[in-house]
């Protein structure tokens, strides 16, 4: 049976289909790493755009680079469920937003619809629109997932049964599109900006429920020590990304190429002003 949110992958080498038989859950397949992004190229670019009257955020730059990486490395946009590998039919990012004036617990989840042809300007516009809609006071707005959860919680006596139905439906591709559209668990990537609340980066788990295979947590900027040209030790200010990934969707070498491309794009942010046009797609 097909899924409304994914296309079954059937053209990989046999080992890819064997691994999910042994690592059946996403939490059992998590690899974690920190990707340090030097901030000076980002700062210079953001300041140059500000002088042109354009606001570009760190989040927009990270997402724009991620979009271009997905265009070249489409395996990054895969997920494994019920021991089968699927390619996402779209590119969505799940975000957590703290509402204005809300308490520490007054946050909400939502999703951005992205496209591999989006430029950094397209993505900044989408982020601005998302934040404007989702950061109103709790009494002013409810997101789709808020409304869905409110309905479920009103039937608390059936909560365990409802949870089982949702998990069963998710596993077998039976969840309706309307629910998939609002579910923060069904996305290509989870992104959280912990630097906005002055918190260090963490390794945010990927959920067993849903289809999100990658999570990225942006943290407070920090100094990193590196050996530069001629063996000289350098201290470089970096934006750390805590990345957690489902290793069943791609090999370690593949992820290494992904991170190298991501860092190269963010070292040259002006490249993010152009739609992704990779010379080759790497599977």
Secondary structure, 3 states (H helix, E strand, C coil): CCECCEEECCCCCHHHHHHHHHCCCCHHHEEEEEEEEECHHHHHHHHHHHHCCCCCCHHHHHHHHHHHHHHHCHHHHEEEECCEEEEECCEEEEEEEECCCCCCCCEEEEEEEECCCCCHHHHHHHHHHHHHHHCCCCCCCCCHHHHHHHHHHCCHHHHHHHHHHHHHHHHCCCCCHHHHHHCCCCCCEEEEEHHHHCCCCCCCCCCCCCCCCEEEEEEEEEEEEEECHHHCEEEEEEEEEEEEEEHHHCCHHHHHHHHHHHHHHHHCHHHHHCCCCCCCCCC
